[in-house]
Amino acid sequence: MPEPVKVAVLPKTTEPLTAVIKDAGAVITDLSKAQALIWTESSPAGFPSSLPEGIRWVQLKSAGVQQWITAGTVDERRQWTSAVGAYSLDVAEHAVGQLIACLRQFPLFARQTTWTKQENWKRVASLRGRRIAIVGAGSIGRACIPLLTAFGAEVVAVNRSGRDVEGAIRTLTSENLDEALGLADDAIIAGASTEQTRHLIGAGQLAQLGPDGFLVNIARGDLVDTDALVAALQSGGLGGAALDVTEPEPLPDNHPLWVLPNVLITPHVANPLRNMEPHFAAHAGENLRRFAAGEPLEAQIDLKRKY
């Protein structure tokens, strides 16, 4: 019978995580004796400055790993996995909810203090029949597609490879981003934050959506040029925006995005706190099972692609 995998869990474990480790037949041990490390905070703060040679795999809690790569934490001496895929359904639900809220003019109506039906009713739109560009058709972007199509929308997917994405009427590469946005009514930004994707959405891309289009960002704030976004929203060049992430983040109290009537802001809460621990535990547990069986791990971090 093979020896159980020895796992260090830092800074501390949770009940769901302890349970899946036990179910996988592994044991929790000190870092110095471990073969694997599961890190249970979302940032590199407090992460060990060096890891024992025996650590062959590190599981991170965060889906976005740009800060980990920038900090030089991720190395090539062992396998590193992110939480990509663990939170996809919850975040996709939030993104589609935000888009519906924009189309139905919830941000505008929520700010009213008097009955404004006649002058604002004409702005209300339906998701049915619209075409949505999913910019970054990874796990979250793909999870958005069945939710959107269930409401009668069509999807144009954008990814690095251009390989067809299930459920999309068309898939384009990121090099053809402007074309994809030109084909769409609205866009959901769901891509990874890298040096190459910084300000991927600028004035030109927002202009492709136009005055009747809406932008939803549930990825990372730096994918969107905030100054260009504010200008488009103020001028009427873009119909509206829903942002769960911003640049800068947290968004300063006096920032113009707070007071624009066509903007909906949620403070980076697309992943419900009550679901985070069990979903991360399930993801880590599946990777632990794969690690023990010598199978490829899910959500492996690629240092060359930087995600």
Rosetta silent file (secondary structure, phi, psi, omega in degrees, C-alpha in Angstrom):
SEQUENCE: MPEPVKVAVLPKTTEPLTAVIKDAGAVITDLSKAQALIWTESSPAGFPSSLPEGIRWVQLKSAGVQQWITAGTVDERRQWTSAVGAYSLDVAEHAVGQLIACLRQFPLFARQTTWTKQENWKRVASLRGRRIAIVGAGSIGRACIPLLTAFGAEVVAVNRSGRDVEGAIRTLTSENLDEALGLADDAIIAGASTEQTRHLIGAGQLAQLGPDGFLVNIARGDLVDTDALVAALQSGGLGGAALDVTEPEPLPDNHPLWVLPNVLITPHVANPLRNMEPHFAAHAGENLRRFAAGEPLEAQIDLKRKY
SCORE:     score description
SCORE:     0.000 S_00000001
   1 L     0.000  128.949 -177.345    0.000    0.000    0.000 S_00000001
   2 L   -66.604  151.776  176.875    1.496    3.376   -1.004 S_00000001
   3 L   -66.779  142.557  177.345    2.416    5.887    1.669 S_00000001
   4 L   -66.324  147.416  177.082   -0.153    8.693    2.117 S_00000001
   5 L   -68.024  134.159  178.866    0.739   12.053    0.629 S_00000001
   6 E   -96.220  123.867 -173.641    2.016   14.455    3.283 S_00000001
   7 E  -122.454  131.014  169.536    0.456   17.912    2.934 S_00000001
   8 E   -96.021  136.442  178.033    1.261   21.167    4.707 S_00000001
   9 E  -121.395  115.037 -175.324   -1.658   23.604    4.967 S_00000001
  10 E  -134.551  151.770   -4.926   -0.674   27.205    5.661 S_00000001
  11 L   -68.202  -27.951  176.941   -1.324   29.622    7.244 S_00000001
  12 L  -155.333  156.498 -179.076   -4.220   27.508    8.573 S_00000001
  13 L   -88.514  174.426  175.462   -6.640   24.888    7.382 S_00000001
  14 L  -128.020  165.214 -179.918  -10.424   24.983    7.231 S_00000001
  15 H   -59.913  -46.344  179.290  -13.023   22.337    7.992 S_00000001
  16 H   -62.405  -37.731 -178.858  -13.833   21.704    4.293 S_00000001
  17 H   -69.868  -43.112  177.115  -10.146   21.477    3.420 S_00000001
  18 H   -59.178  -38.555 -178.831   -9.339   19.141    6.301 S_00000001
  19 H   -67.042  -43.751 -177.914  -12.215   16.926    5.208 S_00000001
  20 H   -71.587  -31.389  176.027  -11.113   16.602    1.568 S_00000001
  21 H   -64.327  -42.569  177.639   -7.517   15.911    2.603 S_00000001
  22 H   -64.507  -43.193 -179.199   -8.759   13.099    4.822 S_00000001
  23 H   -63.547  -29.704  179.658  -11.041   11.777    2.061 S_00000001
  24 L   -80.323   -3.530 -179.680   -8.068   11.719   -0.316 S_00000001
  25 L    78.776   14.755  178.908   -6.146    9.519    2.107 S_00000001
  26 L   -94.927  170.924  179.061   -3.518   12.211    2.696 S_00000001
  27 E  -130.389  144.604  177.070   -2.228   13.536    6.001 S_00000001
  28 E   -85.727  132.764 -176.733   -1.541   17.076    7.200 S_00000001
  29 L  -142.955  178.193  175.629    2.015   17.574    8.399 S_00000001
  30 L   -68.246  155.665 -179.411    4.661   20.229    9.025 S_00000001
  31 H   -58.218  -38.398 -176.066    6.098   22.059    6.034 S_00000001
  32 H   -65.097  -21.726 -177.652    9.523   20.508    6.575 S_00000001
  33 H  -106.126   -2.262 -169.023    8.089   16.999    6.126 S_00000001
  34 L   -86.167  155.442  171.731    5.558   17.735    3.394 S_00000001
  35 L   -99.278  -21.391 -177.678    5.464   16.819   -0.290 S_00000001
  36 E  -139.982  152.937  177.845    2.787   19.390   -1.078 S_00000001
  37 E  -127.524  128.317  172.192    1.709   22.780    0.250 S_00000001
  38 E  -108.645  116.514 -177.882   -1.799   24.192    0.140 S_00000001
  39 E   -96.832  124.297 -169.502   -1.730   27.951    0.746 S_00000001
  40 L  -103.881   11.758  171.648   -5.023   29.230    2.134 S_00000001
  41 L  -108.140  158.689 -175.336   -4.591   33.006    1.754 S_00000001
  42 L   -90.285    0.130 -179.573   -5.268   34.887   -1.468 S_00000001
  43 L  -132.091  164.892  179.585   -2.039   36.892   -1.513 S_00000001
  44 L   -75.997   -6.813 -178.883    1.702   36.169   -1.223 S_00000001
  45 L   -58.436  124.734  179.504    1.937   38.133    2.038 S_00000001
  46 L    86.780   -4.522  179.114    3.390   35.822    4.675 S_00000001
  47 L   -65.481  142.162 -178.701    4.270   33.084    2.182 S_00000001
  48 L   -53.254  138.019 -179.039    7.485   31.262    3.168 S_00000001
  49 L   -67.772  -26.020  174.689   10.589   32.955    1.755 S_00000001
  50 L  -147.052  153.072 -178.641   11.916   29.543    0.727 S_00000001
  51 L  -113.629  146.241  176.593   10.384   26.098    0.481 S_00000001
  52 L   -60.731  151.677 -179.521   11.925   22.766    1.470 S_00000001
  53 L   -59.439  -27.017 -176.936   13.285   20.647   -1.373 S_00000001
  54 L   -71.548  -14.372  179.651   10.662   18.016   -0.576 S_00000001
  55 L   -76.143  114.749 -177.476    7.783   20.271   -1.699 S_00000001
  56 L  -103.969  -13.416 -177.850    6.883   19.090   -5.193 S_00000001
  57 E  -151.904  137.234  176.258    3.559   20.891   -5.614 S_00000001
  58 E  -124.469  126.255  175.887    1.999   24.127   -4.313 S_00000001
  59 E  -102.581  121.625  177.772   -1.733   24.848   -4.526 S_00000001
  60 L   -96.057  154.424 -178.277   -2.674   28.545   -4.386 S_00000001
  61 L   -85.803  -24.413 -175.408   -6.084   29.832   -3.339 S_00000001
  62 L   -87.455  147.356  175.173   -6.283   32.683   -5.842 S_00000001
  63 L   -82.317  -41.565  175.265   -7.351   32.298   -9.466 S_00000001
  64 L   -82.011  131.324 -172.974   -5.406   35.360  -10.586 S_00000001
  65 L  -121.827   11.745 -177.589   -1.671   34.827  -10.123 S_00000001
  66 H   -57.856  -42.834 -178.819   -0.092   37.994  -11.526 S_00000001
  67 H   -65.935  -32.128  177.990    0.919   39.235   -8.069 S_00000001
  68 H   -68.946  -40.205  179.414    2.510   35.869   -7.284 S_00000001
  69 H   -71.272  -42.869  178.319    4.556   35.931  -10.474 S_00000001
  70 H   -60.268  -38.061 -179.854    5.519   39.598  -10.030 S_00000001
  71 L   -74.219   -8.789 -179.408    6.678   38.836   -6.482 S_00000001
  72 L    76.128   17.611 -177.620    8.898   36.038   -7.821 S_00000001
  73 L   -73.627  -43.556 -177.419    7.173   33.471   -5.629 S_00000001
  74 L   -74.930  128.215 -179.694    6.350   30.981   -8.371 S_00000001
  75 L  -121.575  179.697 -178.764    9.403   28.993   -9.472 S_00000001
  76 L  -104.051    9.643 -176.118   10.178   26.219  -11.948 S_00000001
  77 L   -87.379  -10.998 -178.033   11.482   23.747   -9.388 S_00000001
  78 L  -152.472  170.849  176.694    8.049   22.353   -8.558 S_00000001
  79 E   -82.506  139.307  175.749    4.476   22.333   -9.828 S_00000001
  80 E  -125.441  135.403  176.980    2.251   25.309   -8.973 S_00000001
  81 E  -127.484  143.507  176.407   -1.499   25.369   -9.423 S_00000001
  82 L   -96.656 -174.230  177.616   -3.951   28.241   -9.109 S_00000001
  83 L   -99.123   19.728  177.648   -7.640   28.128   -8.214 S_00000001
  84 L   -55.858  128.749 -179.033   -8.733   28.720  -11.819 S_00000001
  85 L    98.966  -25.010 -176.247  -12.012   26.890  -12.294 S_00000001
  86 L   -68.125  -35.028 -172.421  -12.843   26.663   -8.598 S_00000001
  87 L  -112.940   10.597 -168.741  -14.995   29.784   -8.534 S_00000001
  88 H   -59.472  -45.757 -175.800  -16.101   29.975  -12.171 S_00000001
  89 H   -64.203  -41.920  179.403  -19.826   29.302  -11.773 S_00000001
  90 H   -64.565  -44.853 -177.853  -20.259   31.865   -9.007 S_00000001
  91 H   -68.236  -38.478  177.397  -18.326   34.570  -10.861 S_00000001
  92 H   -62.397  -41.262  178.008  -20.165   33.840  -14.121 S_00000001
  93 H   -59.887  -42.281  179.239  -23.495   34.198  -12.326 S_00000001
  94 H   -63.695  -44.636 -178.068  -22.380   37.584  -10.996 S_00000001
  95 H   -62.015  -46.030 -179.394  -21.251   38.752  -14.443 S_00000001
  96 H   -67.952  -37.255  175.356  -24.500   37.814  -16.153 S_00000001
  97 H   -61.009  -41.291  178.331  -26.470   39.352  -13.287 S_00000001
  98 H   -64.498  -40.624  179.800  -24.550   42.594  -13.718 S_00000001
  99 H   -64.402  -44.457  177.747  -25.208   42.634  -17.450 S_00000001
 100 H   -61.000  -41.345  179.093  -28.934   42.099  -16.944 S_00000001
 101 H   -59.612  -41.318  178.454  -28.943   44.845  -14.320 S_00000001
 102 H   -65.927  -47.116 -178.961  -27.374   47.252  -16.818 S_00000001
 103 H   -61.115  -35.915 -179.790  -29.752   46.339  -19.613 S_00000001
 104 L   -86.044    2.733  175.622  -32.707   46.770  -17.273 S_00000001
 105 L    64.661   31.117  177.234  -31.280   50.131  -16.105 S_00000001
 106 H   -58.952  -42.389  178.763  -31.087   49.122  -12.435 S_00000001
 107 H   -57.717  -41.655  179.712  -28.167   51.521  -11.743 S_00000001
 108 H   -66.286  -50.077 -176.740  -30.211   54.443  -13.054 S_00000001
 109 H   -66.801  -33.080 -178.495  -33.454   53.509  -11.287 S_00000001
 110 H   -66.978  -22.507 -179.429  -31.705   52.718   -7.991 S_00000001
 111 L   -89.281   -8.311 -176.257  -30.438   56.299   -7.835 S_00000001
 112 L   -75.215  150.064  175.336  -33.876   57.876   -8.375 S_00000001
 113 L  -121.951    9.288  176.158  -35.791   59.547   -5.580 S_00000001
 114 L  -149.952  165.552 -176.042  -38.959   60.120   -7.588 S_00000001
 115 L   -72.003  117.515 -173.732  -41.090   58.212  -10.147 S_00000001
 116 L  -125.940   37.558 -172.331  -39.292   58.505  -13.513 S_00000001
 117 H   -60.720  -55.495 -169.815  -41.041   55.911  -15.644 S_00000001
 118 H   -62.356  -42.606 -176.037  -41.836   57.809  -18.839 S_00000001
 119 H   -76.635  -19.532 -176.084  -38.468   59.475  -19.381 S_00000001
 120 H  -114.543  -12.294 -177.572  -36.405   56.331  -18.584 S_00000001
 121 H   -58.941  -37.886 -177.150  -38.597   53.428  -19.679 S_00000001
 122 L   -64.032  -17.175 -179.953  -37.316   53.721  -23.256 S_00000001
 123 L   -82.964  -16.603 -175.233  -33.786   52.892  -22.036 S_00000001
 124 L   -70.811  131.982 -178.813  -34.750   49.476  -20.674 S_00000001
 125 L  -129.771  167.464  179.755  -33.523   46.577  -22.838 S_00000001
 126 L  -112.304  150.192  174.579  -33.630   42.780  -22.808 S_00000001
 127 L   -71.689  -26.537 -178.705  -30.782   40.288  -22.950 S_00000001
 128 L   -60.877  127.516  177.297  -32.847   38.246  -25.383 S_00000001
 129 L    87.742   -3.624  179.481  -31.561   38.671  -28.924 S_00000001
 130 L   -88.841  160.619  178.805  -28.328   40.452  -27.953 S_00000001
 131 E  -115.591  125.108 -174.021  -24.847   39.310  -28.901 S_00000001
 132 E  -113.303  128.595  172.881  -22.251   39.254  -26.134 S_00000001
 133 E   -87.735  123.781  173.265  -18.481   39.185  -26.621 S_00000001
 134 E   -97.079  105.846 -176.524  -16.742   37.078  -23.986 S_00000001
 135 E   -93.841  102.602 -173.396  -13.221   38.516  -23.853 S_00000001
 136 L   101.285   75.229 -175.301  -11.130   35.775  -22.284 S_00000001
 137 L   -87.441   57.173  172.571  -13.041   32.542  -22.819 S_00000001
 138 L   -86.719 -149.298 -174.201  -11.341   30.622  -20.018 S_00000001
 139 H   -63.710  -41.387  179.381  -13.168   28.823  -17.238 S_00000001
 140 H   -70.994  -46.617  179.662  -15.206   31.860  -16.145 S_00000001
 141 H   -58.430  -43.133  179.363  -15.940   33.016  -19.679 S_00000001
 142 H   -66.843  -33.069  178.831  -17.067   29.544  -20.715 S_00000001
 143 H   -69.050  -24.238  177.573  -19.271   29.311  -17.615 S_00000001
 144 H   -70.479  -30.525 -168.544  -21.039   32.512  -18.717 S_00000001
 145 H   -60.099  -51.981 -179.923  -22.072   31.048  -22.073 S_00000001
 146 H   -64.094  -28.548  176.922  -24.900   28.658  -21.024 S_00000001
 147 H   -68.166  -42.500  179.929  -26.296   31.338  -18.715 S_00000001
 148 H   -68.188  -45.406 -178.022  -26.372   33.870  -21.546 S_00000001
 149 H   -68.239  -27.261  176.148  -27.783   31.498  -24.135 S_00000001
 150 H   -63.296  -27.472  177.042  -30.501   30.394  -21.684 S_00000001
 151 L   -90.059    3.295  177.230  -31.756   33.993  -21.843 S_00000001
 152 L    90.831   14.475  177.497  -31.720   33.942  -25.642 S_00000001
 153 L   -91.064  160.632  172.548  -28.421   35.775  -26.212 S_00000001
 154 E  -107.462  156.185 -176.835  -25.663   34.818  -28.654 S_00000001
 155 E  -126.603  132.814  166.388  -21.975   34.698  -27.754 S_00000001
 156 E  -108.327  121.940 -175.974  -18.824   35.608  -29.653 S_00000001
 157 E   -98.648  144.854  176.289  -15.815   34.192  -27.802 S_00000001
 158 E  -124.723  124.046  175.821  -12.300   35.641  -27.744 S_00000001
 159 E  -141.731  175.977 -177.452   -9.311   33.545  -26.700 S_00000001
 160 L   -69.274  -39.403 -170.691   -5.585   33.318  -27.417 S_00000001
 161 L   -87.735  -26.580 -173.560   -5.730   30.296  -29.687 S_00000001
 162 L    81.667    1.617  177.083   -8.873   30.919  -31.700 S_00000001
 163 L   -65.148  141.637 -176.573   -9.971   27.336  -31.042 S_00000001
 164 L   -55.496  137.920  177.251  -13.742   26.976  -31.123 S_00000001
 165 L  -108.100  127.125 -177.524  -15.494   27.504  -27.801 S_00000001
 166 L   -57.535  131.539  177.259  -18.560   25.377  -27.159 S_00000001
 167 L    93.311  -15.879  179.066  -21.773   27.385  -27.250 S_00000001
 168 L   -87.962  143.086  178.062  -20.291   30.388  -29.062 S_00000001
 169 L   -75.496  -19.700  178.786  -21.516   31.224  -32.553 S_00000001
 170 E  -160.148  146.104  176.563  -17.971   32.287  -33.412 S_00000001
 171 E  -124.237  129.016  179.079  -14.533   32.260  -31.802 S_00000001
 172 E  -121.563  156.324  176.891  -11.851   34.827  -32.612 S_00000001
 173 E   -78.253  164.006  178.855   -8.282   35.237  -31.400 S_00000001
 174 H   -62.884  -23.228  175.792   -7.286   38.085  -29.111 S_00000001
 175 H   -66.872  -21.565  179.098   -5.563   39.671  -32.131 S_00000001
 176 H  -106.676   32.543 -177.952   -9.041   40.119  -33.605 S_00000001
 177 H   -58.022  -46.586 -177.481  -10.508   41.666  -30.468 S_00000001
 178 H   -60.806  -38.363  177.888  -11.814   44.773  -32.236 S_00000001
 179 H   -62.990  -43.862  179.971  -13.605   42.631  -34.803 S_00000001
 180 H   -61.711  -43.221  179.905  -15.243   40.594  -32.034 S_00000001
 181 H   -67.250  -34.302  177.648  -16.399   43.726  -30.223 S_00000001
 182 H   -66.518  -26.727  178.352  -17.708   45.147  -33.494 S_00000001
 183 H   -82.253  -13.931 -170.736  -19.856   42.030  -33.915 S_00000001
 184 L  -104.793  159.689  170.990  -21.232   42.306  -30.370 S_00000001
 185 L   -88.026  -39.839 -174.795  -23.755   44.461  -28.552 S_00000001
 186 E  -139.205  169.190 -179.515  -22.079   44.078  -25.147 S_00000001
 187 E  -140.215  141.645  170.930  -18.917   42.589  -23.658 S_00000001
 188 E  -113.685  121.908 -179.422  -17.947   40.626  -20.565 S_00000001
 189 E   -92.247  117.951 -174.867  -14.257   40.883  -19.681 S_00000001
 190 L  -136.677   20.907 -175.928  -13.077   37.600  -18.156 S_00000001
 191 L   -86.246  171.588  178.823   -9.423   37.313  -19.185 S_00000001
 192 L   -79.186  149.699  176.202   -6.259   36.883  -17.159 S_00000001
 193 L   -88.975  115.641  176.762   -4.245   39.870  -15.981 S_00000001
 194 L  -138.523  174.846  175.970   -0.799   39.840  -17.572 S_00000001
 195 L   -60.699  -32.229 -177.424    1.644   42.412  -18.899 S_00000001
 196 L   -77.045  -25.805 -176.091    0.178   41.805  -22.359 S_00000001
 197 L   -97.476    0.373  178.084   -3.456   42.325  -21.316 S_00000001
 198 L   -59.668  128.545 -178.881   -2.982   45.587  -19.401 S_00000001
 199 L    54.354   38.010  175.330   -5.464   48.135  -20.805 S_00000001
 200 L   -57.066  -35.792  178.208   -6.632   45.596  -23.361 S_00000001
 201 E  -102.857  108.784  178.672   -9.875   47.569  -23.429 S_00000001
 202 L  -122.588 -160.756 -175.988   -9.231   51.210  -24.328 S_00000001
 203 H   -58.857  -42.750 -178.520  -10.997   53.997  -26.169 S_00000001
 204 H   -63.591  -40.071 -178.807  -10.968   52.187  -29.507 S_00000001
 205 H   -71.353  -38.957  178.331  -12.460   49.000  -28.085 S_00000001
 206 H   -64.785  -35.713  178.660  -15.167   50.876  -26.166 S_00000001
 207 H   -64.361  -29.706  177.544  -16.085   52.694  -29.371 S_00000001
 208 H   -63.485  -33.757  178.585  -16.729   49.318  -31.006 S_00000001
 209 H   -75.857  -41.040  173.432  -19.506   48.689  -28.471 S_00000001
 210 L    81.813 -177.251 -171.460  -20.975   52.144  -28.950 S_00000001
 211 L   -68.423  -16.062  178.297  -23.655   54.174  -27.144 S_00000001
 212 L  -103.337    3.169 -176.270  -26.053   51.243  -26.757 S_00000001
 213 L   -96.268  155.176  179.433  -23.420   48.790  -25.528 S_00000001
 214 E  -125.227  143.904 -179.928  -22.551   47.704  -21.995 S_00000001
 215 E  -115.905  129.839  174.772  -19.249   46.542  -20.565 S_00000001
 216 E  -117.562  129.269  176.778  -18.946   44.120  -17.641 S_00000001
 217 E  -120.986  111.331  175.343  -15.561   43.512  -16.004 S_00000001
 218 L  -121.355   20.011 -178.322  -15.273   40.607  -13.579 S_00000001
 219 L   -97.447  -92.350  175.370  -11.627   39.819  -14.393 S_00000001
 220 L  -142.109  146.543 -174.902   -9.070   42.349  -13.157 S_00000001
 221 H   -60.294  -33.589 -173.541   -9.270   46.117  -13.159 S_00000001
 222 H   -75.112   -2.755  173.917   -6.103   46.655  -15.178 S_00000001
 223 H   -73.298  -19.160 -177.360   -7.585   45.026  -18.280 S_00000001
 224 E  -115.839  133.333  174.486   -9.619   48.208  -18.796 S_00000001
 225 L   -74.214  106.287 -173.952   -8.211   51.724  -19.267 S_00000001
 226 H   -62.559  -41.229  179.711  -10.167   53.525  -16.541 S_00000001
 227 H   -61.865  -42.319  178.362   -9.656   57.012  -17.973 S_00000001
 228 H   -65.782  -37.873  178.772  -10.932   55.879  -21.362 S_00000001
 229 H   -63.942  -47.523  179.217  -13.887   54.163  -19.704 S_00000001
 230 H   -59.483  -43.925 -179.377  -14.862   57.272  -17.739 S_00000001
 231 H   -61.794  -43.031 -179.666  -14.603   59.409  -20.871 S_00000001
 232 H   -66.745  -38.467  179.739  -16.804   57.034  -22.879 S_00000001
 233 H   -70.071  -39.737 -179.176  -19.407   56.856  -20.124 S_00000001
 234 H   -70.554  -34.957 -176.632  -19.505   60.612  -19.618 S_00000001
 235 H   -84.847  -12.090 -174.530  -19.767   61.395  -23.330 S_00000001
 236 L    85.743    8.106  178.052  -22.418   58.774  -24.064 S_00000001
 237 L   -71.323  -17.751  175.856  -20.006   56.832  -26.248 S_00000001
 238 L  -131.896  138.965 -176.353  -20.766   53.746  -24.138 S_00000001
 239 L   -66.050  -37.036 -178.934  -24.176   52.843  -22.778 S_00000001
 240 E   173.699  174.734 -178.868  -22.966   51.779  -19.350 S_00000001
 241 E  -147.365  148.553  171.731  -20.641   49.572  -17.346 S_00000001
 242 E  -125.997  124.591 -171.792  -20.762   47.109  -14.473 S_00000001
 243 E  -126.920  120.536  169.806  -17.504   46.627  -12.603 S_00000001
 244 L   -95.172  -14.627  178.851  -16.651   44.112   -9.916 S_00000001
 245 L  -133.437  150.463 -177.207  -12.986   45.077  -10.293 S_00000001
 246 L  -142.291  164.469  168.723  -11.397   48.455  -10.921 S_00000001
 247 L  -128.697  114.375    2.101   -8.115   50.200  -11.502 S_00000001
 248 L   -75.973  167.005  176.328   -7.194   51.488   -8.977 S_00000001
 249 L  -138.282  126.525    0.176   -8.624   49.056   -6.428 S_00000001
 250 L   -63.303  151.438  178.325  -10.095   49.872   -3.998 S_00000001
 251 L   -74.260  126.932 -178.334  -11.710   52.638   -6.020 S_00000001
 252 L   -58.484  149.006 -175.957  -11.165   55.999   -4.231 S_00000001
 253 L   -57.981  -32.659 -175.413  -14.246   57.557   -2.640 S_00000001
 254 L   -96.078   13.648 -176.969  -14.139   60.633   -4.870 S_00000001
 255 L   -70.573  140.824 -178.240  -13.685   58.773   -8.155 S_00000001
 256 H   -60.927  -23.922  179.262  -16.106   59.820  -10.950 S_00000001
 257 H   -61.172  -28.070 -178.204  -17.198   56.224  -11.524 S_00000001
 258 H   -65.222  -31.182 -170.841  -19.100   56.318   -8.215 S_00000001
 259 L  -105.769   -5.920  178.415  -21.512   59.022   -9.336 S_00000001
 260 L   -69.487  129.118 -174.204  -22.135   58.169  -12.987 S_00000001
 261 L   -71.528  -12.733 -179.111  -25.776   57.038  -13.341 S_00000001
 262 L  -105.073   24.344 -179.282  -24.899   54.407  -15.955 S_00000001
 263 E  -125.011  135.087  174.243  -22.368   52.576  -13.776 S_00000001
 264 E  -117.920  121.161 -179.074  -22.894   49.658  -11.388 S_00000001
 265 E  -117.589  129.941  168.342  -20.008   48.901   -9.019 S_00000001
 266 L  -119.723  139.814 -168.803  -19.660   45.899   -6.735 S_00000001
 267 L   -83.616   64.054  177.101  -16.529   45.790   -4.525 S_00000001
 268 L    56.572   54.354 -177.305  -14.834   42.621   -5.865 S_00000001
 269 L  -123.790   21.104 -178.172  -17.472   40.290   -4.418 S_00000001
 270 L   -62.692  -25.054  176.826  -18.318   38.148   -7.460 S_00000001
 271 L   -99.686  101.877 -175.773  -17.077   35.123   -5.536 S_00000001
 272 L   -57.609  132.916 -176.630  -19.439   34.803   -2.527 S_00000001
 273 H   -57.670  -38.345 -177.071  -17.501   34.448    0.704 S_00000001
 274 H   -67.215  -21.008 -179.631  -19.754   31.664    1.963 S_00000001
 275 H   -96.754  -16.801 -170.564  -18.926   29.552   -1.103 S_00000001
 276 H   -61.083  -49.631 -175.757  -15.218   30.256   -1.335 S_00000001
 277 H   -63.236  -49.500  179.397  -13.912   27.773    1.241 S_00000001
 278 H   -65.265  -34.764 -179.755  -15.923   24.715    0.103 S_00000001
 279 H   -71.785  -39.143  175.840  -15.250   25.409   -3.578 S_00000001
 280 H   -65.275  -40.682  179.269  -11.521   25.892   -2.997 S_00000001
 281 H   -60.591  -43.004  179.609  -11.456   22.728   -0.886 S_00000001
 282 H   -63.238  -40.739  178.740  -13.109   20.727   -3.666 S_00000001
 283 H   -65.033  -47.146  179.220  -10.586   22.070   -6.194 S_00000001
 284 H   -64.269  -37.436  179.774   -7.606   21.349   -3.931 S_00000001
 285 H   -64.388  -40.637  177.576   -9.006   17.914   -3.130 S_00000001
 286 H   -65.191  -41.274  177.685   -9.253   16.974   -6.798 S_00000001
 287 H   -67.249  -34.725  176.791   -5.679   18.127   -7.375 S_00000001
 288 H   -64.285  -41.485  176.864   -4.537   16.182   -4.328 S_00000001
 289 H   -61.407  -43.644  179.717   -6.142   13.056   -5.738 S_00000001
 290 H   -65.414  -41.384  179.350   -4.402   13.682   -9.074 S_00000001
 291 H   -59.743  -45.393 -179.526   -1.066   14.364   -7.368 S_00000001
 292 H   -64.419  -33.170 -177.618   -1.271   11.075   -5.452 S_00000001
 293 H   -89.463   -3.137 -178.399   -2.173    9.188   -8.660 S_00000001
 294 L    73.220   25.109 -179.812    0.549   10.849  -10.744 S_00000001
 295 L   -95.208  159.291  176.921   -2.031   12.470  -13.041 S_00000001
 296 L   -59.056  138.410 -178.935   -1.792   15.978  -14.583 S_00000001
 297 L   -84.503  152.467  177.301   -2.926   18.662  -12.166 S_00000001
 298 L   -82.251  146.873  174.322   -5.709   21.137  -12.913 S_00000001
 299 L    59.514   43.773  176.839   -4.995   24.861  -13.351 S_00000001
 300 E   -68.827  137.761  179.668   -1.205   24.534  -13.608 S_00000001
 301 L   -80.718  130.060  178.581    0.544   27.906  -13.696 S_00000001
 302 L  -105.729  109.082 -178.032    2.544   28.547  -16.855 S_00000001
 303 L   -64.664  -28.606  178.791    5.415   30.937  -16.143 S_00000001
 304 L   -69.309  -41.023  178.128    5.914   31.615  -19.854 S_00000001
 305 L   -84.844  -17.199  178.919    2.306   32.734  -20.280 S_00000001
 306 L    64.985   38.670  169.955    2.288   34.230  -16.786 S_00000001
 307 L  -162.273    0.000    0.000   -1.032   32.740  -15.736 S_00000001
